[in-house]
Amino acid sequence: MGHDLSTATPTSIADAVDRAIAAAELLVEGACSAPSDVFADRVAPLDAAMGIVQDASGYGPFLANCHPDKGVRDAGNDARERLEKWASDLIFRSDINAAVHAVDPRSVTGNESRSLSWWLRDLRRAGHSLDADQREELQRLRSRLIELEVSFNRNIAEHTDHLDVARDDLEGLPAVFVESLSEGETPGSVRVTLDYPDYQPFMQQAANRSNRRVLQHKYLNQAVEPNRPILAEAIAIRSHMAELLGFPTWADHQMEIKMADTDAVNALYASITPGLTEKAREELAALARLLDADEPGAELSTWDWVYYDTQQARNDFGVDHNEVAQYFPLELVIDAMFDITGRVFGLIYEQVDDVRTWHDEVRTYRIIDGATSRSVAVFHLDLHPREGKYSHAACWSLQKGCRLSDGTYRMPSAAILANFTKPTADAPSLLRHDEAVTLFHEFGHALHECLTEVDMQRFAGFDTEWDFVEAPSQIMENWMWNAEILKRYARHHRTGTEIPDALIEGLVKLRDHNIALKTLRQIYYGTLDLAFHTSGPSPDMSVIDRQAHELTLLPFHEDTFFAAGFGHLLGGYDAGYYGYLWSMVYGDDMFSVFEQQGVLSTEVGARFRREILAAGSSRDAIEHLRAFLGREPNANAFMRKIGL
């Protein structure tokens, strides 16, 4: 299926791009010179051309995030830039504009009508109502923006830094964590990197406050030197593009094709921020008391709150994250994930051992429909950190599902990349509970991509409105917070014993612990993003960051610029990071149906699979929600969760 991901070389990636663009150009030429003005001759070839380019993005551009060979990763980034520029340039062409406008909208129905309307919309957004000089300027700006996006994310992926800590200065850190660290440069020291399996446990458990401060300072300054000017240029370009197109701001331009607009997002924030702030002050006061007991008179800082939050989890709820991890070995979590979704959505998972991939740590699975015994998709899991790999967790589409000309359905494929602790000679990979939640979240994206049943490639998979795309993955997180599910699946990796009831009770309560602080942090990220894209071409980014950070109620970490390592800003979520919280409202609303009818309800699961996962973007997301819920969506479940 698709490209051979195991034999990629810089040459093979460049050749694949050449072939894809050449094949796509032939289709485009045919559409522009077609003798008739019907959809099949004018627009369908354009959809097919974009599909070819999209398929090519599942090869080199994907491998740029995970291949062990830097030469292949560099070639993948070059491929991404070439393919995105080709697709961007296409929409600016006058002959494409003429070909699409030649089709009578009254002559098409269903997905053909939707495709035509999207092409007309995208052509309008490319400035075809402007004069030639303005359109040429727009095209040049968009091309430059693609270059900046590729460079920004490459710089984050390639950034490395660390803190070497003396072994006698590791109080609070469990022995198994210390043993997982490599030796530092100084004899008797260990090296703590910025990778999640190092950074998160260190910030949660390292008793030495100064070390936490230094490590966080490094973390918040990732790629700051190369990426700060890149971000500034990108913001200026976006602002100018919005002005040329007649939008007040880049945020208004971006949100034209999403569920929300700037007024709706600001209204959401305004409706919950005061109540959250009041609750968060109480939460911070409790954390500050713990700090004062350790260091009288010290001010609670950004490098403190996670540490004392972890102490509260242990002391107030009986939840020791190290103990919890003993009940979440990676293999068990994967098995639980497969069993839950297999039951609820009617699926069977089968590991495929004869598929070679980009790394020997990758495992491949086939999804089989339980009712028909038909293979419907393939996905890959690449779950451990290594040099040059994407440093967070995410899901990629490798090949979209679609109906082929012979009537058969092409199976989609996807890949999840994550950075969980590697197994050792003495223990398997043990996941913190938040890591188990992350894996369930990303698997929601994979199922959204893999269970598509949409005939047209353009509308298949998880390419929905960008402020809905997280909802089908956020709903998955709920299973990892449910007492019934935890009781059923969590087992000690050595003894096989069930997770204790007291630990389950503590974990369930922990979800709502410091919920105001955690939600305000999400509002900070969303506010920062929107402020960057609503404040003109040359905003003072440091001032914006500092002002937005006030929402967290914690002092700003001086001499840092977190945004330089905030990949979402140039990774597709520009003026869209609010979507995580926005779509959480819908995810919580949808899961409330499971709570009412049973968290493992096959009836609800079948409806969710049919109306949400299978439907892709074949209709607007609000219609997905209405079809699944049987009513208008509301924020009741979300508001209950955040204590408002």
C-alpha positions in Angstrom: 0.0 0.0 0.0 1.5 3.4 -1.0 5.2 4.0 -0.8 7.8 1.7 0.7 8.7 3.5 3.9 11.5 1.1 4.7 13.8 1.9 1.7 13.5 5.7 1.6 16.6 7.7 0.5 17.0 11.3 -0.4 17.0 10.3 -4.0 13.8 8.2 -3.8 12.0 11.0 -2.0 13.0 13.6 -4.6 12.0 11.2 -7.4 8.6 10.6 -5.8 8.0 14.3 -5.7 9.0 14.7 -9.3 6.6 11.9 -10.3 3.7 13.2 -8.2 4.0 16.7 -9.6 4.3 15.5 -13.2 1.3 13.3 -12.9 -0.7 16.1 -11.1 0.3 18.6 -13.9 -1.1 16.3 -16.6 -4.4 16.2 -14.8 -4.5 19.9 -14.3 -3.7 20.5 -18.0 -6.5 18.2 -18.9 -9.0 20.1 -16.7 -7.9 23.5 -18.1 -8.3 22.3 -21.8 -11.3 20.1 -21.4 -13.8 20.4 -24.2 -16.9 20.4 -21.9 -17.8 22.3 -18.8 -19.0 19.4 -16.7 -17.7 18.6 -13.2 -16.1 15.3 -14.4 -13.9 17.1 -16.9 -13.2 20.3 -15.1 -13.1 19.8 -11.3 -12.7 16.0 -10.8 -9.2 16.1 -12.4 -8.2 18.8 -10.1 -9.4 16.8 -7.1 -7.4 13.8 -8.4 -4.3 16.0 -8.9 -4.5 17.2 -5.3 -5.0 13.6 -4.2 -1.7 12.6 -5.9 0.1 15.4 -4.1 -1.5 14.5 -0.8 -0.4 10.8 -1.3 3.2 12.0 -1.9 3.0 13.9 1.4 2.6 10.6 3.2 6.1 9.6 2.1 9.0 12.1 2.3 7.2 14.9 4.3 6.0 12.3 6.8 9.5 10.7 7.1 10.9 14.1 7.9 9.4 13.7 11.3 10.7 10.3 12.2 13.3 8.7 9.9 16.6 7.9 11.7 18.7 9.2 8.8 19.1 13.0 8.9 19.7 13.0 5.1 16.3 11.4 4.6 14.7 13.9 7.1 16.2 16.8 5.3 15.0 15.4 1.9 11.5 15.0 3.5 11.4 18.6 4.6 12.5 19.7 1.1 9.7 17.5 -0.3 7.1 19.1 1.9 8.2 22.5 0.8 8.0 21.6 -2.9 4.6 19.8 -2.6 3.0 22.6 -0.6 4.3 25.3 -2.9 2.9 23.4 -5.9 -0.5 23.1 -4.3 -0.4 26.7 -3.2 0.6 27.9 -6.6 -2.2 25.9 -8.2 -4.9 27.9 -6.6 -3.5 31.2 -7.8 -3.6 30.2 -11.5 -6.1 32.0 -13.7 -6.7 29.0 -16.0 -7.7 27.0 -12.9 -10.1 29.8 -11.9 -11.6 29.8 -15.3 -12.0 26.0 -15.4 -13.8 25.8 -12.1 -16.0 28.7 -12.7 -17.1 27.1 -16.0 -19.0 24.4 -14.1 -22.7 25.3 -13.4 -23.3 24.7 -9.7 -26.8 23.6 -10.5 -25.4 20.6 -12.4 -23.9 18.9 -9.4 -25.1 17.3 -6.2 -23.7 15.6 -3.1 -20.0 15.6 -2.7 -19.5 16.9 -6.2 -21.4 20.0 -5.2 -19.4 20.3 -2.0 -16.1 19.9 -3.9 -17.1 22.6 -6.4 -18.1 25.0 -3.6 -14.8 24.5 -1.8 -12.9 25.1 -5.0 -14.8 28.3 -5.6 -14.2 29.3 -2.0 -10.5 28.6 -2.1 -10.1 30.5 -5.4 -11.8 33.5 -3.9 -9.5 33.2 -0.8 -6.6 33.2 -3.3 -7.5 36.7 -4.4 -8.9 36.1 -7.9 -11.1 39.1 -7.5 -7.9 41.2 -7.2 -5.7 42.6 -10.0 -2.8 40.5 -11.3 -0.1 42.4 -9.4 -1.9 41.9 -6.1 -2.5 38.2 -6.8 1.1 37.7 -7.8 2.1 39.3 -4.5 -0.2 37.0 -2.6 1.3 34.0 -4.3 4.8 35.2 -3.5 3.9 35.7 0.1 2.2 32.3 0.5 5.3 30.7 -1.0 7.6 32.4 1.4 5.2 31.4 4.3 5.6 27.7 3.4 9.4 28.1 3.5 9.1 29.6 7.0 6.8 26.9 8.2 9.1 24.2 7.2 12.2 25.9 8.7 10.4 26.7 11.9 9.4 23.1 12.6 12.8 21.7 11.4 14.5 23.9 13.9 12.4 22.6 16.8 12.9 19.0 15.8 16.7 19.5 15.5 17.1 21.5 18.7 18.9 19.7 21.5 19.8 20.9 24.9 20.2 19.3 28.3 21.0 19.7 32.0 23.7 17.6 33.6 22.9 16.9 37.3 25.1 15.4 39.9 23.9 12.0 41.1 23.8 13.2 44.7 21.4 16.0 43.6 18.5 13.9 42.4 16.3 13.8 45.5 12.7 13.0 44.7 13.4 11.2 41.5 12.7 7.5 41.4 15.6 5.1 40.9 14.1 3.6 37.7 14.0 7.1 36.2 17.6 7.9 37.2 18.8 4.6 35.7 17.1 5.5 32.4 19.3 8.7 32.0 22.6 8.7 30.1 25.8 9.8 31.7 26.6 13.5 31.9 29.8 15.1 30.8 31.0 15.6 34.3 31.9 12.4 36.2 29.2 11.4 38.6 26.5 13.3 36.7 23.5 12.2 34.6 22.0 14.1 31.6 18.4 15.3 31.5 17.3 16.2 28.0 14.3 18.2 26.9 12.6 15.0 25.6 9.2 14.4 27.3 10.3 11.1 29.0 13.1 13.2 30.7 11.6 16.6 31.1 8.1 15.8 32.5 9.2 13.5 35.3 12.0 15.8 36.2 9.7 18.8 36.5 7.2 16.8 38.5 9.5 15.2 41.0 13.0 16.8 41.2 13.2 18.3 44.7 16.0 20.8 43.7 14.1 23.9 42.8 17.1 25.6 41.1 17.5 22.6 38.8 13.9 22.7 37.8 14.2 26.4 37.0 17.3 25.9 34.8 15.7 23.0 32.9 12.5 24.9 32.3 14.5 27.9 31.1 16.1 25.7 28.5 12.7 24.1 27.6 11.0 27.5 27.1 13.8 28.7 24.9 13.9 25.9 22.4 15.1 27.1 18.9 14.7 30.7 20.1 17.5 32.1 18.1 16.5 30.8 14.6 12.8 30.8 15.2 12.0 34.1 16.8 12.8 36.1 13.5 11.0 33.4 11.5 7.8 33.8 13.6 8.0 37.6 13.3 8.3 37.4 9.5 5.4 34.8 9.4 3.1 37.1 11.4 4.0 40.1 9.2 3.3 38.1 6.0 0.0 36.7 7.3 -1.1 40.2 8.3 -0.3 41.6 4.9 -2.1 38.7 3.2 -5.2 39.2 5.2 -5.1 42.9 4.3 -4.8 42.2 0.6 -7.8 39.8 0.8 -9.9 42.3 2.7 -9.9 40.7 6.1 -9.4 42.8 9.3 -6.8 40.3 10.6 -5.2 36.9 9.8 -7.4 35.3 12.5 -10.5 36.5 10.6 -9.2 35.1 7.4 -8.3 31.7 9.0 -11.6 31.3 10.9 -13.7 32.0 7.8 -13.5 28.3 7.1 -13.8 27.0 10.7 -16.8 26.5 13.0 -16.0 29.6 15.2 -15.1 33.2 14.6 -13.1 35.6 16.7 -16.2 36.9 18.5 -17.3 33.4 19.4 -13.9 32.4 20.8 -13.6 35.6 22.8 -17.1 35.0 24.1 -16.2 31.5 25.2 -13.1 32.7 27.0 -15.0 35.6 28.6 -17.7 33.3 29.9 -15.3 30.9 31.7 -12.2 32.9 32.6 -13.6 34.8 35.6 -14.9 31.7 37.3 -11.7 29.8 36.5 -9.6 32.6 37.8 -11.5 32.6 41.1 -11.0 28.9 41.4 -7.4 29.0 40.3 -6.5 31.5 43.0 -7.6 29.0 45.6 -5.6 26.3 43.8 -2.5 28.4 43.7 -2.8 29.3 47.4 -2.8 25.6 48.3 0.3 25.1 46.1 2.0 28.1 47.6 1.6 26.7 51.1 3.5 23.6 50.1 6.3 25.7 48.7 6.4 27.9 51.8 6.8 24.8 54.0 9.9 23.9 51.9 11.3 27.4 51.3 9.7 30.0 53.5 8.9 33.3 51.8 9.6 31.9 48.2 7.2 33.0 45.4 5.4 30.2 43.6 6.8 30.1 40.0 6.2 28.3 36.8 8.9 25.7 37.6 7.1 25.0 40.9 3.5 24.4 40.3 3.7 21.0 38.5 6.1 19.8 41.2 3.7 20.7 44.0 0.7 19.5 42.0 2.4 16.1 41.9 2.9 16.2 45.7 -0.8 17.0 46.1 -1.7 14.1 43.9 0.3 11.8 46.2 -0.5 13.3 49.6 -4.2 14.3 49.0 -5.4 11.7 46.6 -3.0 8.8 47.2 -1.8 9.0 43.6 2.0 8.4 43.2 2.7 8.8 39.5 5.5 6.3 39.8 3.2 3.7 41.4 0.5 4.4 38.9 2.9 3.7 36.0 3.5 0.2 37.4 -0.1 -0.5 36.3 0.2 1.0 32.8 2.8 -1.0 30.9 2.7 0.1 27.3 1.6 -3.3 26.0 -1.3 -3.4 28.4 -2.4 0.1 27.4 -2.3 -0.8 23.8 -4.3 -4.0 24.4 -6.8 -2.0 26.5 -7.1 0.6 23.7 -7.7 -2.1 21.1 -10.2 -4.0 23.3 -12.2 -0.9 24.2 -12.4 0.5 20.7 -12.8 -3.0 19.2 -15.9 -3.6 21.4 -17.4 -0.2 21.0 -16.8 0.4 17.3 -17.0 -3.3 16.1 -13.3 -3.7 15.1 -10.6 -6.3 15.2 -6.9 -5.5 15.3 -4.2 -7.7 13.9 -0.5 -7.1 14.1 1.3 -7.3 10.8 4.8 -8.8 11.1 5.9 -8.9 7.5 5.8 -5.1 6.9 9.2 -3.3 7.0 9.0 0.4 8.0 11.4 3.3 8.7 12.6 1.9 12.1 12.7 -1.5 13.8 10.8 0.0 16.8 7.7 0.6 14.6 4.9 -1.8 14.8 2.1 -2.2 12.2 -1.5 -3.2 12.6 -4.4 -4.0 10.3 -7.9 -2.9 11.3 -10.6 -5.4 10.4 -14.4 -4.7 10.4 -15.9 -7.1 12.8 -19.2 -7.4 11.0 -17.8 -8.1 7.5 -14.3 -9.5 8.3 -13.0 -7.0 5.7 -9.7 -5.2 6.2 -10.4 -1.5 6.3 -7.1 0.2 7.2 -3.5 0.0 8.3 -1.7 2.0 10.9 1.7 2.2 12.5 2.9 3.0 16.0 6.3 4.6 16.6 6.3 5.4 20.3 9.8 6.0 21.6 12.1 9.0 21.4 15.3 9.1 19.3 17.4 11.9 17.8 15.8 14.1 15.2 12.3 12.6 15.7 9.2 14.7 16.2 9.3 15.6 19.9 5.7 15.5 21.0 2.8 13.1 20.1 0.8 13.3 16.9 -1.0 11.3 14.2 -0.2 11.6 10.5 -2.2 10.5 7.5 -0.1 8.4 5.1 -2.8 7.5 2.6 -6.4 8.7 2.4 -9.2 6.3 1.8 -11.2 6.9 -1.3 -13.3 5.1 -4.0 -11.2 4.0 -6.9 -12.3 4.1 -10.6 -12.9 0.3 -10.5 -15.4 0.6 -7.7 -13.1 -0.7 -4.9 -12.3 1.3 -1.8 -8.6 2.2 -1.2 -7.6 1.4 2.4 -6.4 4.4 4.4 -3.3 4.3 6.5 -2.0 6.4 9.3 0.9 6.6 11.8 1.1 7.8 15.4 4.4 9.2 16.6 5.1 9.6 20.4 7.9 9.7 22.9 7.2 7.3 25.7 9.9 5.9 27.9 11.8 3.0 26.3 11.7 -0.5 27.9 14.8 -1.5 29.9 16.4 -4.9 30.7 14.5 -4.8 34.0 11.1 -3.3 33.1 8.8 -2.7 30.1 7.9 0.8 28.9 5.8 2.1 31.8 3.4 5.0 31.0 2.5 7.7 33.4 -1.3 8.1 33.4 -1.1 11.3 31.4 0.9 9.4 28.7 -1.8 6.7 28.6 -4.3 9.5 28.1 -2.1 10.9 25.3 -2.0 7.6 23.5 -5.8 7.2 23.6 -6.0 10.8 22.3 -3.8 10.2 19.3 -5.5 6.9 18.6 -8.7 8.9 18.3 -7.1 10.7 15.4 -6.0 7.5 13.9 -9.4 6.0 14.0 -10.9 9.2 12.5 -8.5 8.8 9.6 -8.8 5.0 9.3 -12.5 4.4 9.6 -13.5 6.9 6.9 -16.0 5.7 4.3 -16.1 8.8 2.2 -15.8 8.1 -1.5 -14.0 11.4 -2.4 -10.4 11.7 -1.2 -10.8 15.4 -0.5 -13.4 14.7 2.2 -12.0 11.5 3.7 -10.4 11.1 7.1 -9.8 13.8 9.7 -9.6 16.8 7.4 -12.6 18.5 9.1 -12.9 22.0 10.3 -9.7 22.6 12.2 -11.6 23.6 15.4 -13.5 20.3 15.3 -10.7 17.9 14.4 -9.6 17.4 18.0 -13.1 16.4 19.3 -13.0 12.8 18.1 -9.7 12.4 19.8 -10.6 14.2 23.0 -13.6 12.0 23.4 -11.2 9.0 23.6 -9.4 10.5 26.6 -12.5 9.9 28.7 -12.1 6.2 28.8 -8.7 6.6 30.6 -10.4 8.6 33.3 -13.4 6.2 33.8 -13.3 4.1 37.0 -15.1 1.1 35.3 -12.5 1.1 32.5 -9.5 1.5 34.9 -10.8 -1.3 37.1 -11.2 -3.6 34.1 -7.8 -3.0 32.4 -5.1 -1.6 34.6 -2.8 -4.4 35.9 0.6 -4.4 37.6 3.3 -5.2 35.1 5.1 -7.7 37.4 2.3 -9.4 39.4 -0.7 -8.9 37.1 -2.8 -7.7 40.1 -5.6 -5.2 39.6 -5.0 -1.6 40.2 -6.2 -0.9 43.8 -9.6 0.7 44.2 -8.1 3.5 46.3 -5.7 4.3 43.4 -8.6 4.3 40.9 -10.6 6.6 43.2 -7.7 9.0 43.5 -7.0 9.0 39.7 -10.6 9.8 38.9 -10.7 12.6 41.4 -7.3 13.8 40.0 -8.9 14.7 36.7 -10.6 17.7 38.4 -7.7 18.6 40.6 -6.3 22.0 39.7 -8.6 22.0 36.7 -8.9 25.8 36.7 -5.1 26.3 36.5 -4.8 23.7 33.7 -7.7 25.2 31.7 -6.4 28.7 32.1 -3.1 27.5 30.7 -5.0 26.3 27.6 -6.6 29.8 27.4 -3.2 31.3 27.7 -2.0 29.4 24.6 -5.1 30.2 22.6 -5.0 33.9 23.6 -1.3 34.1 22.7 -1.9 32.6 19.3 -4.9 34.9 18.6 -3.1 38.0 19.8 -0.2 37.3 17.5 -2.6 37.2 14.6 -4.9 40.1 15.5 -2.3 42.7 16.4 -1.1 43.9 13.1 2.1 43.1 11.1 4.7 43.9 13.7 3.4 43.1 17.2 5.7 43.2 20.2 5.8 39.4 20.6 7.4 39.6 24.0 4.8 42.0 25.4 2.0 39.8 24.0 3.5 36.7 25.5 3.9 38.4 28.9 0.4 39.8 28.9 -1.2 36.6 27.8 0.8 34.7 30.4 -1.0 36.8 33.1 -4.0 34.5 32.6 -2.0 31.7 34.2 -1.7 33.7 37.5 1.9 32.7 37.7 5.0 35.0 37.4 6.5 35.1 33.9 9.7 33.1 33.5 12.1 35.9 32.7 14.4 35.8 29.6 12.3 33.1 27.9 10.3 33.1 24.6 8.1 29.9 24.6 6.6 30.8 21.3 9.8 30.0 19.4 9.2 26.3 20.3 5.5 26.4 19.9 5.2 24.3 16.8 1.5 24.8 16.4 2.0 28.5 15.5 3.5 27.4 12.1 2.1 23.9 12.1 -1.4 24.5 10.9 -2.9 25.8 14.1 -2.1 29.5 13.5 -5.1 31.5 14.8 -6.5 28.1 15.6 -5.0 26.8 18.8 -8.2 27.8 20.5 -9.6 24.8 18.8 -8.3 22.4 21.5 -10.6 24.0 24.1 -13.4 24.7 21.6 -13.5 21.1 20.4 -13.3 19.8 24.0 -16.7 21.3 24.5 -18.0 19.0 21.7 -15.9 16.0 22.8 -17.3 16.2 26.3 -20.9 16.6 25.0 -20.5 13.5 22.8 -19.0 11.4 25.6 -22.0 12.4 27.8 -24.1 10.1 25.5 -21.7 7.2 26.3 -22.0 8.0 30.0 -25.8 8.0 29.8 -26.1 4.7 27.8 -22.9 2.9 29.0 -19.2 3.7 28.4 -18.9 0.5 26.4 -22.2 0.9 24.6 -22.0 -0.7 21.1 -25.1 1.1 20.0 -23.7 4.5 20.8 -20.3 3.4 19.4 -21.9 2.3 16.1 -23.6 5.7 15.8 -20.4 7.6 16.7 -18.5 5.5 14.1 -21.1 6.1 11.4 -21.9 9.8 12.0 -18.5 11.1 13.1 -15.6 8.9 12.2 -16.8 7.5 8.9 -18.2 10.8 7.6 -14.9 12.7 7.3 -15.6 16.2 6.1 -18.4 15.1 3.7 -20.7 17.6 5.6 -20.1 20.4 8.1 -19.0 19.4 11.5 -22.1 20.9 13.1 -24.2 18.4 11.1 -22.0 15.5 12.3 -22.8 16.6 15.9 -26.5 17.0 15.3 -26.6 13.6 13.7 -24.8 11.8 16.5 -26.4 13.7 19.4 -29.9 13.9 18.0 -30.1 17.5 19.3 -28.1 20.7 19.2 -24.8 20.5 21.0 -24.3 22.2 24.3 -21.5 23.0 26.8 -23.1 21.4 29.9 -20.7 18.5 30.2 -17.7 20.7 29.6 -18.9 23.2 32.2 -19.4 20.5 34.8 -15.9 19.2 34.2 -14.3 22.5 34.8 -16.4 23.1 37.9 -18.5 25.9 36.5 
